């Protein structure tokens, strides 16, 4: 008895959690740096706070410019920014 | 000569930039706090760095758990996290 190659492969991949896309899941970035494989952003904060875009539509990306509000109104979405502040000692 | 009400309204709204959704723009949050109108997140960082989710799929939202990579593979998207570090004096 031999396991066919495609069965062995299936059994092997079952050891890992398969990714199940959510219904309706598609591209969420239609604007920012579309020519690169992945838009990861490094940023520094020294004091106070910064407001970061999570809608991928800001004209000041990676910072928020409020466009999420228009996006939410147009699509029924509920996204908003990330506000990071430096904790005082 | 009188401006009809709908014309006056149109002229007035033209003073503001109309929002033009991008082709294919739709909901980007299919998972996080869908019962609230807007998911804005406040977070503090004291030292070092934090890695924040921008794909709206992380199991550790608002922090990144790497799910963007599977999302990118499944959809052809190119999103990635935001990494914020505290700048040393």
Backbone of each chain as nested JSON, in Angstrom:
{
  "chains": [
    {"id": "A", "residues": [
      {"number": 1, "name": "UNK", "atoms": {"N": [0.847, -1.214, 0.0], "CA": [0.0, 0.0, 0.0], "C": [0.873, 1.252, 0.0]}},
      {"number": 2, "name": "UNK", "atoms": {"N": [0.594, 2.105, -0.937], "CA": [1.347, 3.366, -1.003], "C": [0.398, 4.552, -1.01]}},
      {"number": 3, "name": "UNK", "atoms": {"N": [0.805, 5.578, -0.345], "CA": [0.021, 6.816, -0.386], "C": [0.386, 7.576, -1.653]}},
      {"number": 4, "name": "UNK", "atoms": {"N": [-0.608, 7.922, -2.43], "CA": [-0.342, 8.696, -3.648], "C": [0.229, 10.059, -3.249]}},
      {"number": 5, "name": "UNK", "atoms": {"N": [1.088, 10.568, -4.077], "CA": [1.737, 11.855, -3.738], "C": [0.763, 12.96, -3.348]}},
      {"number": 6, "name": "UNK", "atoms": {"N": [-0.354, 13.069, -4.072], "CA": [-1.251, 14.187, -3.753], "C": [-1.931, 13.974, -2.4]}},
      {"number": 7, "name": "UNK", "atoms": {"N": [-2.117, 12.696, -2.016], "CA": [-2.713, 12.43, -0.706], "C": [-1.723, 12.74, 0.417]}},
      {"number": 8, "name": "UNK", "atoms": {"N": [-0.477, 12.35, 0.197], "CA": [0.554, 12.655, 1.198], "C": [0.636, 14.17, 1.405]}},
      {"number": 9, "name": "UNK", "atoms": {"N": [0.573, 14.885, 0.317], "CA": [0.652, 16.344, 0.392], "C": [-0.525, 16.911, 1.177]}},
      {"number": 10, "name": "UNK", "atoms": {"N": [-1.71, 16.354, 0.908], "CA": [-2.895, 16.845, 1.588], "C": [-2.801, 16.575, 3.091]}},
      {"number": 11, "name": "UNK", "atoms": {"N": [-2.355, 15.363, 3.433], "CA": [-2.223, 14.998, 4.851], "C": [-1.225, 15.92, 5.54]}},
      {"number": 12, "name": "UNK", "atoms": {"N": [-0.145, 16.201, 4.85], "CA": [0.888, 17.055, 5.419], "C": [0.376, 18.468, 5.67]}},
      {"number": 13, "name": "UNK", "atoms": {"N": [-0.318, 19.01, 4.678], "CA": [-0.771, 20.393, 4.823], "C": [-1.849, 20.497, 5.891]}},
      {"number": 14, "name": "UNK", "atoms": {"N": [-2.521, 19.373, 6.2], "CA": [-3.562, 19.396, 7.226], "C": [-2.972, 19.578, 8.628]}},
      {"number": 15, "name": "UNK", "atoms": {"N": [-1.675, 19.386, 8.741], "CA": [-1.021, 19.625, 10.026], "C": [-1.008, 21.108, 10.372]}},
      {"number": 16, "name": "UNK", "atoms": {"N": [-1.108, 21.938, 9.348], "CA": [-1.143, 23.384, 9.559], "C": [-2.574, 23.874, 9.411]}},
      {"number": 17, "name": "UNK", "atoms": {"N": [-2.888, 24.915, 10.124], "CA": [-4.223, 25.501, 9.969], "C": [-4.347, 26.072, 8.562]}},
      {"number": 18, "name": "UNK", "atoms": {"N": [-5.342, 25.606, 7.84], "CA": [-5.575, 26.15, 6.502], "C": [-6.195, 27.533, 6.648]}},
      {"number": 19, "name": "UNK", "atoms": {"N": [-5.793, 28.447, 5.783], "CA": [-6.388, 29.778, 5.832], "C": [-7.706, 29.779, 5.077]}},
      {"number": 20, "name": "UNK", "atoms": {"N": [-8.744, 30.168, 5.757], "CA": [-10.062, 30.259, 5.138], "C": [-10.43, 31.724, 4.982]}},
      {"number": 21, "name": "UNK", "atoms": {"N": [-10.362, 32.246, 3.763], "CA": [-10.756, 33.654, 3.583], "C": [-12.198, 33.864, 4.033]}},
      {"number": 22, "name": "UNK", "atoms": {"N": [-12.469, 35.03, 4.574], "CA": [-13.825, 35.41, 4.954], "C": [-14.622, 35.665, 3.679]}},
      {"number": 23, "name": "UNK", "atoms": {"N": [-15.926, 35.354, 3.712], "CA": [-16.763, 35.602, 2.533], "C": [-16.697, 37.083, 2.159]}},
      {"number": 24, "name": "UNK", "atoms": {"N": [-16.394, 37.345, 0.91], "CA": [-16.29, 38.729, 0.452], "C": [-14.902, 39.32, 0.606]}},
      {"number": 25, "name": "UNK", "atoms": {"N": [-13.964, 38.55, 1.166], "CA": [-12.603, 39.07, 1.359], "C": [-11.918, 39.301, 0.02]}},
      {"number": 26, "name": "UNK", "atoms": {"N": [-11.393, 40.493, -0.134], "CA": [-10.673, 40.844, -1.358], "C": [-9.587, 41.838, -1.031]}},
      {"number": 27, "name": "UNK", "atoms": {"N": [-9.015, 42.424, -2.059], "CA": [-7.973, 43.423, -1.827], "C": [-8.538, 44.574, -1.011]}},
      {"number": 28, "name": "UNK", "atoms": {"N": [-7.777, 45.005, -0.015], "CA": [-8.208, 46.171, 0.751], "C": [-7.358, 47.396, 0.42]}},
      {"number": 29, "name": "UNK", "atoms": {"N": [-6.221, 47.181, -0.197], "CA": [-5.399, 48.313, -0.63], "C": [-5.527, 48.497, -2.139]}},
      {"number": 30, "name": "UNK", "atoms": {"N": [-6.155, 49.588, -2.531], "CA": [-6.369, 49.879, -3.953], "C": [-5.568, 51.095, -4.388]}},
      {"number": 31, "name": "UNK", "atoms": {"N": [-4.655, 51.555, -3.527], "CA": [-4.037, 52.861, -3.781], "C": [-2.564, 52.983, -3.401]}},
      {"number": 32, "name": "UNK", "atoms": {"N": [-2.177, 52.421, -2.261], "CA": [-0.871, 52.728, -1.679], "C": [0.218, 51.772, -2.202]}},
      {"number": 33, "name": "UNK", "atoms": {"N": [1.243, 52.324, -2.85], "CA": [2.417, 51.545, -3.253], "C": [2.044, 50.193, -3.869]}},
      {"number": 34, "name": "UNK", "atoms": {"N": [1.205, 50.244, -4.88], "CA": [0.698, 49.008, -5.489], "C": [1.784, 48.223, -6.221]}},
      {"number": 35, "name": "UNK", "atoms": {"N": [2.941, 48.861, -6.438], "CA": [4.029, 48.222, -7.185], "C": [4.978, 47.429, -6.29]}},
      {"number": 36, "name": "UNK", "atoms": {"N": [4.734, 47.409, -5.001], "CA": [5.604, 46.618, -4.124], "C": [4.815, 45.465, -3.514]}},
      {"number": 37, "name": "UNK", "atoms": {"N": [5.523, 44.359, -3.146], "CA": [4.821, 43.153, -2.69], "C": [4.081, 43.318, -1.363]}},
      {"number": 38, "name": "UNK", "atoms": {"N": [4.652, 44.124, -0.467], "CA": [3.998, 44.284, 0.835], "C": [4.321, 45.646, 1.418]}},
      {"number": 39, "name": "UNK", "atoms": {"N": [3.289, 46.356, 1.822], "CA": [3.456, 47.686, 2.403], "C": [3.515, 47.571, 3.924]}},
      {"number": 40, "name": "UNK", "atoms": {"N": [4.719, 47.321, 4.427], "CA": [4.949, 47.381, 5.869], "C": [5.577, 48.745, 6.134]}},
      {"number": 41, "name": "UNK", "atoms": {"N": [5.188, 49.367, 7.218], "CA": [5.654, 50.726, 7.511], "C": [6.33, 50.766, 8.866]}},
      {"number": 42, "name": "UNK", "atoms": {"N": [7.537, 51.322, 8.9], "CA": [8.211, 51.564, 10.18], "C": [8.048, 53.039, 10.51]}},
      {"number": 43, "name": "UNK", "atoms": {"N": [7.675, 53.343, 11.731], "CA": [7.583, 54.746, 12.108], "C": [8.05, 54.909, 13.549]}},
      {"number": 44, "name": "UNK", "atoms": {"N": [8.498, 56.104, 13.854], "CA": [8.952, 56.417, 15.199], "C": [8.06, 57.49, 15.808]}},
      {"number": 45, "name": "UNK", "atoms": {"N": [7.899, 57.425, 17.114], "CA": [7.157, 58.455, 17.818], "C": [7.978, 58.859, 19.033]}},
      {"number": 46, "name": "UNK", "atoms": {"N": [8.133, 60.16, 19.198], "CA": [9.01, 60.645, 20.274], "C": [8.205, 61.092, 21.488]}},
      {"number": 47, "name": "UNK", "atoms": {"N": [7.137, 61.842, 21.22], "CA": [6.265, 62.295, 22.306], "C": [4.898, 62.614, 21.718]}},
      {"number": 48, "name": "UNK", "atoms": {"N": [3.925, 62.819, 22.6], "CA": [2.587, 63.131, 22.131], "C": [1.957, 61.938, 21.455]}},
      {"number": 49, "name": "UNK", "atoms": {"N": [1.204, 62.183, 20.368], "CA": [0.51, 61.087, 19.701], "C": [0.556, 61.245, 18.187]}},
      {"number": 50, "name": "UNK", "atoms": {"N": [0.337, 60.133, 17.502], "CA": [0.199, 60.143, 16.05], "C": [-1.05, 59.368, 15.688]}},
      {"number": 51, "name": "UNK", "atoms": {"N": [-1.701, 59.789, 14.609], "CA": [-2.918, 59.135, 14.15], "C": [-2.617, 58.46, 12.813]}},
      {"number": 52, "name": "UNK", "atoms": {"N": [-2.735, 57.138, 12.805], "CA": [-2.334, 56.345, 11.643], "C": [-3.539, 55.82, 10.857]}},
      {"number": 53, "name": "UNK", "atoms": {"N": [-3.395, 55.821, 9.554], "CA": [-4.408, 55.319, 8.617], "C": [-4.507, 53.798, 8.664]}},
      {"number": 54, "name": "UNK", "atoms": {"N": [-5.743, 53.293, 8.698], "CA": [-5.98, 51.855, 8.543], "C": [-6.986, 51.571, 7.432]}},
      {"number": 55, "name": "UNK", "atoms": {"N": [-7.332, 52.615, 6.652], "CA": [-8.293, 52.4, 5.552], "C": [-7.596, 52.303, 4.2]}},
      {"number": 56, "name": "UNK", "atoms": {"N": [-6.298, 52.558, 4.165], "CA": [-5.503, 52.456, 2.934], "C": [-5.914, 53.468, 1.879]}},
      {"number": 57, "name": "UNK", "atoms": {"N": [-6.534, 54.557, 2.32], "CA": [-7.001, 55.555, 1.356], "C": [-6.495, 56.965, 1.666]}},
      {"number": 58, "name": "UNK", "atoms": {"N": [-5.767, 57.111, 2.758], "CA": [-5.362, 58.447, 3.18], "C": [-4.413, 59.091, 2.179]}},
      {"number": 59, "name": "UNK", "atoms": {"N": [-4.609, 60.358, 1.969], "CA": [-3.687, 61.139, 1.141], "C": [-2.386, 61.437, 1.857]}},
      {"number": 60, "name": "UNK", "atoms": {"N": [-2.348, 61.16, 3.149], "CA": [-1.132, 61.385, 3.936], "C": [-0.624, 60.073, 4.548]}},
      {"number": 61, "name": "UNK", "atoms": {"N": [-0.949, 58.954, 3.887], "CA": [-0.517, 57.636, 4.381], "C": [0.986, 57.652, 4.659]}},
      {"number": 62, "name": "UNK", "atoms": {"N": [1.459, 57.101, 5.772], "CA": [0.763, 56.218, 6.722], "C": [-0.092, 56.935, 7.76]}},
      {"number": 63, "name": "UNK", "atoms": {"N": [-0.134, 58.259, 7.697], "CA": [-0.959, 58.988, 8.662], "C": [-2.388, 59.121, 8.157]}},
      {"number": 64, "name": "UNK", "atoms": {"N": [-3.293, 59.287, 9.071], "CA": [-4.723, 59.448, 8.784], "C": [-5.019, 60.861, 8.305]}},
      {"number": 65, "name": "UNK", "atoms": {"N": [-5.872, 60.977, 7.283], "CA": [-6.358, 62.301, 6.882], "C": [-7.888, 62.38, 6.937]}},
      {"number": 66, "name": "UNK", "atoms": {"N": [-8.497, 61.385, 7.57], "CA": [-9.951, 61.405, 7.739], "C": [-10.738, 60.759, 6.609]}},
      {"number": 67, "name": "UNK", "atoms": {"N": [-10.062, 60.265, 5.587], "CA": [-10.766, 59.687, 4.434], "C": [-11.604, 58.465, 4.817]}},
      {"number": 68, "name": "UNK", "atoms": {"N": [-11.214, 57.774, 5.907], "CA": [-12.006, 56.615, 6.346], "C": [-13.478, 56.972, 6.52]}},
      {"number": 69, "name": "UNK", "atoms": {"N": [-13.748, 58.205, 6.934], "CA": [-15.14, 58.591, 7.175], "C": [-15.937, 58.581, 5.872]}},
      {"number": 70, "name": "UNK", "atoms": {"N": [-15.328, 59.111, 4.81], "CA": [-16.005, 59.111, 3.51], "C": [-16.12, 57.694, 2.962]}},
      {"number": 71, "name": "UNK", "atoms": {"N": [-15.051, 56.91, 3.176], "CA": [-15.076, 55.504, 2.775], "C": [-16.201, 54.756, 3.496]}},
      {"number": 72, "name": "UNK", "atoms": {"N": [-16.338, 54.986, 4.806], "CA": [-17.391, 54.317, 5.576], "C": [-18.773, 54.688, 5.049]}},
      {"number": 73, "name": "UNK", "atoms": {"N": [-18.953, 55.985, 4.777], "CA": [-20.255, 56.444, 4.275], "C": [-20.561, 55.838, 2.907]}},
      {"number": 74, "name": "UNK", "atoms": {"N": [-19.539, 55.701, 2.075], "CA": [-19.744, 55.204, 0.711], "C": [-19.97, 53.696, 0.657]}},
      {"number": 75, "name": "UNK", "atoms": {"N": [-19.415, 52.964, 1.629], "CA": [-19.415, 51.504, 1.53], "C": [-20.157, 50.79, 2.663]}},
      {"number": 76, "name": "UNK", "atoms": {"N": [-20.495, 51.515, 3.728], "CA": [-21.087, 50.853, 4.883], "C": [-20.064, 50.217, 5.8]}},
      {"number": 77, "name": "UNK", "atoms": {"N": [-18.806, 50.523, 5.567], "CA": [-17.72, 49.991, 6.392], "C": [-17.7, 50.704, 7.756]}},
      {"number": 78, "name": "UNK", "atoms": {"N": [-16.883, 50.221, 8.669], "CA": [-16.804, 50.846, 10.001], "C": [-15.355, 51.006, 10.471]}},
      {"number": 79, "name": "UNK", "atoms": {"N": [-14.466, 51.309, 9.52], "CA": [-13.053, 51.393, 9.894], "C": [-12.695, 52.772, 10.439]}},
      {"number": 80, "name": "UNK", "atoms": {"N": [-11.63, 52.796, 11.202], "CA": [-11.147, 54.032, 11.787], "C": [-9.656, 53.932, 12.043]}},
      {"number": 81, "name": "UNK", "atoms": {"N": [-9.074, 55.03, 12.474], "CA": [-7.618, 55.09, 12.6], "C": [-7.09, 54.441, 13.879]}},
      {"number": 82, "name": "UNK", "atoms": {"N": [-5.801, 54.339, 13.931], "CA": [-5.074, 53.913, 15.123], "C": [-4.361, 55.134, 15.685]}},
      {"number": 83, "name": "UNK", "atoms": {"N": [-4.627, 55.418, 16.944], "CA": [-3.994, 56.57, 17.587], "C": [-2.997, 56.053, 18.618]}},
      {"number": 84, "name": "UNK", "atoms": {"N": [-1.74, 56.334, 18.388], "CA": [-0.697, 55.844, 19.296], "C": [-0.088, 57.028, 20.039]}},
      {"number": 85, "name": "UNK", "atoms": {"N": [-0.037, 56.893, 21.345], "CA": [0.606, 57.933, 22.148], "C": [1.75, 57.336, 22.951]}},
      {"number": 86, "name": "UNK", "atoms": {"N": [2.716, 58.181, 23.264], "CA": [3.84, 57.747, 24.082], "C": [3.438, 57.848, 25.545]}},
      {"number": 87, "name": "UNK", "atoms": {"N": [3.618, 56.738, 26.231], "CA": [3.283, 56.712, 27.65], "C": [4.374, 57.416, 28.438]}},
      {"number": 88, "name": "UNK", "atoms": {"N": [3.936, 58.338, 29.277], "CA": [4.895, 59.068, 30.115], "C": [5.392, 58.161, 31.231]}},
      {"number": 89, "name": "UNK", "atoms": {"N": [6.64, 58.346, 31.628], "CA": [7.197, 57.551, 32.729], "C": [6.527, 57.938, 34.053]}}
    ]},
    {"id": "B", "residues": [
      {"number": 1, "name": "UNK", "atoms": {"N": [-34.41, 86.477, -12.401], "CA": [-33.741, 85.18, -12.506], "C": [-33.548, 84.572, -11.122]}},
      {"number": 2, "name": "UNK", "atoms": {"N": [-34.007, 83.353, -10.993], "CA": [-33.835, 82.674, -9.701], "C": [-33.147, 81.325, -9.908]}},
      {"number": 3, "name": "UNK", "atoms": {"N": [-32.296, 80.987, -8.995], "CA": [-31.661, 79.665, -9.031], "C": [-32.618, 78.671, -8.381]}},
      {"number": 4, "name": "UNK", "atoms": {"N": [-32.916, 77.609, -9.108], "CA": [-33.782, 76.573, -8.539], "C": [-33.076, 75.945, -7.324]}},
      {"number": 5, "name": "UNK", "atoms": {"N": [-33.852, 75.523, -6.352], "CA": [-33.256, 74.978, -5.121], "C": [-32.236, 73.864, -5.373]}},
      {"number": 6, "name": "UNK", "atoms": {"N": [-32.523, 72.953, -6.307], "CA": [-31.579, 71.846, -6.491], "C": [-30.287, 72.34, -7.129]}},
      {"number": 7, "name": "UNK", "atoms": {"N": [-30.383, 73.411, -7.919], "CA": [-29.168, 73.96, -8.518], "C": [-28.314, 74.664, -7.463]}},
      {"number": 8, "name": "UNK", "atoms": {"N": [-28.987, 75.404, -6.598], "CA": [-28.266, 76.077, -5.517], "C": [-27.526, 75.048, -4.659]}},
      {"number": 9, "name": "UNK", "atoms": {"N": [-28.245, 73.957, -4.379], "CA": [-27.647, 72.912, -3.56], "C": [-26.438, 72.301, -4.255]}},
      {"number": 10, "name": "UNK", "atoms": {"N": [-26.573, 72.078, -5.55], "CA": [-25.462, 71.49, -6.293], "C": [-24.259, 72.423, -6.304]}},
      {"number": 11, "name": "UNK", "atoms": {"N": [-24.543, 73.717, -6.522], "CA": [-23.444, 74.692, -6.531], "C": [-22.733, 74.722, -5.181]}},
      {"number": 12, "name": "UNK", "atoms": {"N": [-23.55, 74.68, -4.133], "CA": [-22.977, 74.73, -2.795], "C": [-22.097, 73.515, -2.512]}},
      {"number": 13, "name": "UNK", "atoms": {"N": [-22.588, 72.316, -2.863], "CA": [-21.811, 71.116, -2.555], "C": [-20.55, 71.035, -3.414]}},
      {"number": 14, "name": "UNK", "atoms": {"N": [-20.561, 71.753, -4.546], "CA": [-19.37, 71.748, -5.401], "C": [-18.21, 72.512, -4.766]}},
      {"number": 15, "name": "UNK", "atoms": {"N": [-18.534, 73.288, -3.745], "CA": [-17.462, 73.994, -3.029], "C": [-16.581, 73.013, -2.26]}},
      {"number": 16, "name": "UNK", "atoms": {"N": [-17.15, 71.836, -1.96], "CA": [-16.398, 70.801, -1.26], "C": [-15.968, 69.738, -2.259]}},
      {"number": 17, "name": "UNK", "atoms": {"N": [-14.83, 69.136, -1.982], "CA": [-14.395, 68.051, -2.85], "C": [-15.347, 66.875, -2.681]}},
      {"number": 18, "name": "UNK", "atoms": {"N": [-15.923, 66.411, -3.772], "CA": [-16.783, 65.233, -3.72], "C": [-15.908, 64.002, -3.557]}},
      {"number": 19, "name": "UNK", "atoms": {"N": [-16.366, 63.062, -2.753], "CA": [-15.601, 61.832, -2.587], "C": [-15.915, 60.875, -3.722]}},
      {"number": 20, "name": "UNK", "atoms": {"N": [-14.887, 60.452, -4.409], "CA": [-15.035, 59.491, -5.502], "C": [-14.439, 58.164, -5.063]}},
      {"number": 21, "name": "UNK", "atoms": {"N": [-15.276, 57.187, -4.747], "CA": [-14.712, 55.887, -4.371], "C": [-13.853, 55.323, -5.505]}},
      {"number": 22, "name": "UNK", "atoms": {"N": [-12.807, 54.609, -5.128], "CA": [-11.951, 53.928, -6.097], "C": [-12.727, 52.741, -6.664]}},
      {"number": 23, "name": "UNK", "atoms": {"N": [-12.486, 52.418, -7.921], "CA": [-13.164, 51.266, -8.531], "C": [-12.859, 50.006, -7.712]}},
      {"number": 24, "name": "UNK", "atoms": {"N": [-13.891, 49.312, -7.317], "CA": [-13.721, 48.098, -6.525], "C": [-13.696, 48.344, -5.034]}},
      {"number": 25, "name": "UNK", "atoms": {"N": [-13.802, 49.612, -4.626], "CA": [-13.77, 49.925, -3.192], "C": [-14.999, 49.365, -2.491]}},
      {"number": 26, "name": "UNK", "atoms": {"N": [-14.749, 48.644, -1.415], "CA": [-15.834, 48.071, -0.632], "C": [-15.409, 47.987, 0.817]}},
      {"number": 27, "name": "UNK", "atoms": {"N": [-16.173, 47.261, 1.607], "CA": [-15.818, 47.098, 3.018], "C": [-14.464, 46.42, 3.126]}},
      {"number": 28, "name": "UNK", "atoms": {"N": [-13.63, 46.941, 4.011], "CA": [-12.352, 46.282, 4.236], "C": [-12.32, 45.585, 5.596]}},
      {"number": 29, "name": "UNK", "atoms": {"N": [-13.255, 45.927, 6.462], "CA": [-13.347, 45.233, 7.745], "C": [-14.531, 44.274, 7.72]}},
      {"number": 30, "name": "UNK", "atoms": {"N": [-14.212, 42.99, 7.742], "CA": [-15.247, 41.958, 7.695], "C": [-15.303, 41.183, 9.009]}},
      {"number": 31, "name": "UNK", "atoms": {"N": [-14.599, 41.675, 10.027], "CA": [-14.408, 40.858, 11.223], "C": [-14.423, 41.609, 12.558]}},
      {"number": 32, "name": "UNK", "atoms": {"N": [-13.795, 42.775, 12.591], "CA": [-13.509, 43.426, 13.876], "C": [-14.656, 44.335, 14.327]}},
      {"number": 33, "name": "UNK", "atoms": {"N": [-15.248, 44.043, 15.49], "CA": [-16.254, 44.928, 16.104], "C": [-17.275, 45.44, 15.092]}},
      {"number": 34, "name": "UNK", "atoms": {"N": [-17.901, 44.511, 14.391], "CA": [-18.828, 44.893, 13.323], "C": [-20.09, 45.576, 13.855]}},
      {"number": 35, "name": "UNK", "atoms": {"N": [-20.291, 45.491, 15.17], "CA": [-21.5, 46.062, 15.77], "C": [-21.345, 47.521, 16.179]}},
      {"number": 36, "name": "UNK", "atoms": {"N": [-20.163, 48.102, 15.953], "CA": [-19.992, 49.511, 16.313], "C": [-19.761, 50.335, 15.048]}},
      {"number": 37, "name": "UNK", "atoms": {"N": [-20.111, 51.634, 15.092], "CA": [-20.065, 52.465, 13.875], "C": [-18.656, 52.701, 13.333]}},
      {"number": 38, "name": "UNK", "atoms": {"N": [-17.69, 52.807, 14.232], "CA": [-16.325, 53.08, 13.767], "C": [-15.308, 52.509, 14.734]}},
      {"number": 39, "name": "UNK", "atoms": {"N": [-14.376, 51.729, 14.193], "CA": [-13.34, 51.117, 15.024], "C": [-12.101, 52.005, 15.03]}},
      {"number": 40, "name": "UNK", "atoms": {"N": [-12.088, 52.975, 15.921], "CA": [-10.887, 53.778, 16.172], "C": [-10.231, 53.189, 17.409]}},
      {"number": 41, "name": "UNK", "atoms": {"N": [-8.93, 53.108, 17.392], "CA": [-8.207, 52.456, 18.49], "C": [-7.199, 53.416, 19.088]}},
      {"number": 42, "name": "UNK", "atoms": {"N": [-7.235, 53.543, 20.408], "CA": [-6.219, 54.317, 21.123], "C": [-5.246, 53.322, 21.745]}},
      {"number": 43, "name": "UNK", "atoms": {"N": [-3.968, 53.562, 21.581], "CA": [-2.995, 52.686, 22.221], "C": [-1.819, 53.51, 22.709]}},
      {"number": 44, "name": "UNK", "atoms": {"N": [-1.153, 52.968, 23.714], "CA": [0.018, 53.632, 24.272], "C": [1.237, 52.762, 24.051]}},
      {"number": 45, "name": "UNK", "atoms": {"N": [2.373, 53.409, 23.891], "CA": [3.625, 52.679, 23.783], "C": [4.635, 53.365, 24.692]}},
      {"number": 46, "name": "UNK", "atoms": {"N": [5.304, 52.562, 25.502], "CA": [6.204, 53.135, 26.508], "C": [7.652, 53.075, 26.047]}},
      {"number": 47, "name": "UNK", "atoms": {"N": [8.042, 51.923, 25.518], "CA": [9.405, 51.762, 25.004], "C": [9.398, 50.628, 23.988]}},
      {"number": 48, "name": "UNK", "atoms": {"N": [10.499, 50.496, 23.275], "CA": [10.578, 49.426, 22.288], "C": [9.646, 49.688, 21.116]}},
      {"number": 49, "name": "UNK", "atoms": {"N": [9.035, 48.622, 20.59], "CA": [8.161, 48.791, 19.435], "C": [6.925, 47.919, 19.545]}},
      {"number": 50, "name": "UNK", "atoms": {"N": [5.908, 48.284, 18.787], "CA": [4.704, 47.475, 18.666], "C": [4.382, 47.313, 17.189]}},
      {"number": 51, "name": "UNK", "atoms": {"N": [3.815, 46.175, 16.847], "CA": [3.444, 45.88, 15.462], "C": [1.919, 45.827, 15.379]}},
      {"number": 52, "name": "UNK", "atoms": {"N": [1.369, 46.754, 14.59], "CA": [-0.08, 46.914, 14.529], "C": [-0.667, 46.385, 13.229]}},
      {"number": 53, "name": "UNK", "atoms": {"N": [-1.836, 45.777, 13.348], "CA": [-2.585, 45.225, 12.206], "C": [-3.186, 46.334, 11.351]}},
      {"number": 54, "name": "UNK", "atoms": {"N": [-3.044, 46.173, 10.028], "CA": [-3.741, 47.06, 9.084], "C": [-4.558, 46.258, 8.076]}},
      {"number": 55, "name": "UNK", "atoms": {"N": [-4.693, 44.936, 8.305], "CA": [-5.475, 44.108, 7.365], "C": [-6.863, 43.788, 7.92]}},
      {"number": 56, "name": "UNK", "atoms": {"N": [-7.109, 44.161, 9.156], "CA": [-8.416, 43.957, 9.792], "C": [-8.78, 42.487, 9.957]}},
      {"number": 57, "name": "UNK", "atoms": {"N": [-7.77, 41.626, 9.976], "CA": [-8.032, 40.191, 10.079], "C": [-7.29, 39.539, 11.24]}},
      {"number": 58, "name": "UNK", "atoms": {"N": [-6.471, 40.302, 11.932], "CA": [-5.627, 39.714, 12.964], "C": [-6.451, 39.134, 14.113]}},
      {"number": 59, "name": "UNK", "atoms": {"N": [-6.021, 37.992, 14.593], "CA": [-6.638, 37.399, 15.771], "C": [-6.233, 38.111, 17.048]}},
      {"number": 60, "name": "UNK", "atoms": {"N": [-5.257, 39.004, 16.943], "CA": [-4.801, 39.774, 18.107], "C": [-4.986, 41.277, 17.879]}},
      {"number": 61, "name": "UNK", "atoms": {"N": [-5.958, 41.623, 17.01], "CA": [-6.236, 43.034, 16.72], "C": [-6.374, 43.832, 18.02]}},
      {"number": 62, "name": "UNK", "atoms": {"N": [-5.796, 45.009, 18.165], "CA": [-5.187, 45.832, 17.112], "C": [-3.753, 45.463, 16.75]}},
      {"number": 63, "name": "UNK", "atoms": {"N": [-3.221, 44.445, 17.395], "CA": [-1.851, 44.043, 17.058], "C": [-1.842, 43.063, 15.896]}},
      {"number": 64, "name": "UNK", "atoms": {"N": [-0.738, 43.008, 15.205], "CA": [-0.535, 42.118, 14.054], "C": [-0.251, 40.7, 14.519]}},
      {"number": 65, "name": "UNK", "atoms": {"N": [-0.854, 39.711, 13.846], "CA": [-0.487, 38.318, 14.103], "C": [-0.009, 37.622, 12.831]}},
      {"number": 66, "name": "UNK", "atoms": {"N": [0.252, 38.405, 11.8], "CA": [0.799, 37.844, 10.565], "C": [-0.249, 37.4, 9.554]}},
      {"number": 67, "name": "UNK", "atoms": {"N": [-1.519, 37.527, 9.884], "CA": [-2.576, 37.069, 8.972], "C": [-2.554, 37.804, 7.637]}},
      {"number": 68, "name": "UNK", "atoms": {"N": [-2.029, 39.038, 7.617], "CA": [-1.95, 39.782, 6.347], "C": [-1.258, 38.962, 5.261]}},
      {"number": 69, "name": "UNK", "atoms": {"N": [-0.294, 38.139, 5.679], "CA": [0.451, 37.371, 4.676], "C": [-0.468, 36.366, 3.97]}},
      {"number": 70, "name": "UNK", "atoms": {"N": [-1.29, 35.685, 4.747], "CA": [-2.233, 34.724, 4.166], "C": [-3.293, 35.449, 3.337]}},
      {"number": 71, "name": "UNK", "atoms": {"N": [-3.729, 36.595, 3.859], "CA": [-4.684, 37.429, 3.117], "C": [-4.097, 37.859, 1.771]}},
      {"number": 72, "name": "UNK", "atoms": {"N": [-2.841, 38.292, 1.794], "CA": [-2.193, 38.721, 0.543], "C": [-2.109, 37.568, -0.458]}},
      {"number": 73, "name": "UNK", "atoms": {"N": [-1.739, 36.385, 0.042], "CA": [-1.626, 35.229, -0.846], "C": [-2.981, 34.844, -1.429]}},
      {"number": 74, "name": "UNK", "atoms": {"N": [-4.029, 34.956, -0.615], "CA": [-5.362, 34.54, -1.059], "C": [-6.002, 35.531, -2.024]}},
      {"number": 75, "name": "UNK", "atoms": {"N": [-5.644, 36.807, -1.917], "CA": [-6.371, 37.842, -2.666], "C": [-5.522, 38.62, -3.666]}},
      {"number": 76, "name": "UNK", "atoms": {"N": [-4.185, 38.476, -3.573], "CA": [-3.326, 39.302, -4.421], "C": [-3.096, 40.693, -3.866]}},
      {"number": 77, "name": "UNK", "atoms": {"N": [-3.488, 40.881, -2.624], "CA": [-3.296, 42.17, -1.972], "C": [-1.818, 42.354, -1.58]}},
      {"number": 78, "name": "UNK", "atoms": {"N": [-1.469, 43.547, -1.123], "CA": [-0.075, 43.804, -0.715], "C": [0.014, 44.561, 0.609]}},
      {"number": 79, "name": "UNK", "atoms": {"N": [-0.901, 44.246, 1.514], "CA": [-0.908, 44.988, 2.778], "C": [0.064, 44.407, 3.793]}},
      {"number": 80, "name": "UNK", "atoms": {"N": [0.448, 45.241, 4.718], "CA": [1.369, 44.835, 5.768], "C": [1.144, 45.693, 6.996]}},
      {"number": 81, "name": "UNK", "atoms": {"N": [1.843, 45.368, 8.065], "CA": [1.596, 46.027, 9.347], "C": [2.268, 47.387, 9.472]}},
      {"number": 82, "name": "UNK", "atoms": {"N": [1.913, 48.069, 10.522], "CA": [2.562, 49.307, 10.939], "C": [3.39, 49.003, 12.168]}},
      {"number": 83, "name": "UNK", "atoms": {"N": [4.664, 49.32, 12.105], "CA": [5.561, 49.078, 13.231], "C": [5.955, 50.423, 13.824]}},
      {"number": 84, "name": "UNK", "atoms": {"N": [5.551, 50.653, 15.048], "CA": [5.838, 51.934, 15.701], "C": [6.832, 51.708, 16.829]}},
      {"number": 85, "name": "UNK", "atoms": {"N": [7.883, 52.5, 16.811], "CA": [8.855, 52.422, 17.9], "C": [8.975, 53.775, 18.582]}},
      {"number": 86, "name": "UNK", "atoms": {"N": [9.353, 53.723, 19.847], "CA": [9.569, 54.954, 20.597], "C": [10.976, 55.443, 20.309]}},
      {"number": 87, "name": "UNK", "atoms": {"N": [11.041, 56.701, 19.903], "CA": [12.334, 57.3, 19.615], "C": [13.022, 57.67, 20.918]}},
      {"number": 88, "name": "UNK", "atoms": {"N": [14.245, 57.228, 21.031], "CA": [15.012, 57.55, 22.242], "C": [15.462, 59.0, 22.194]}},
      {"number": 89, "name": "UNK", "atoms": {"N": [15.538, 59.629, 23.375], "CA": [16.02, 61.02, 23.43], "C": [17.506, 61.085, 23.089]}}
    ]}
  ]
}
